[in-house]
Amino acid sequence: MPKPDDKVTIKIPRPLYLNLKKLVDGSNSGFDSVTDFIVYVLRDIASTSNSSSRADRVWDKKELEDVKEKLRKLGYLI
């Protein structure tokens, strides 16, 4: 079993990293680094996906717009 302090490297596109760096550095995000932000987001997604099946979920218009906005800020949508 891996130790809690064991870490691995995950590669992401450089433009995405730079967008996230601007987001973390340029705001009162509360995150000390891009890595902290990414770990937070991935933990959130992992915990939500375990609690309910996203494939069966019905999204309302507001939720869809919120998700699109988050993806835009992360550099996935233009």
Rosetta blueprint (number, residue, H / E / L):
1 M L
2 P L
3 K L
4 P L
5 D L
6 D L
7 K L
8 V L
9 T L
10 I L
11 K L
12 I L
13 P L
14 R H
15 P H
16 L H
17 Y H
18 L H
19 N H
20 L H
21 K H
22 K H
23 L H
24 V H
25 D H
26 G L
27 S L
28 N L
29 S L
30 G L
31 F L
32 D L
33 S L
34 V H
35 T H
36 D H
37 F H
38 I H
39 V H
40 Y H
41 V H
42 L H
43 R H
44 D H
45 I H
46 A H
47 S H
48 T H
49 S H
50 N H
51 S H
52 S L
53 S L
54 R H
55 A H
56 D H
57 R L
58 V L
59 W L
60 D L
61 K H
62 K H
63 E H
64 L H
65 E H
66 D H
67 V H
68 K H
69 E H
70 K H
71 L H
72 R H
73 K H
74 L L
75 G L
76 Y L
77 L L
78 I L
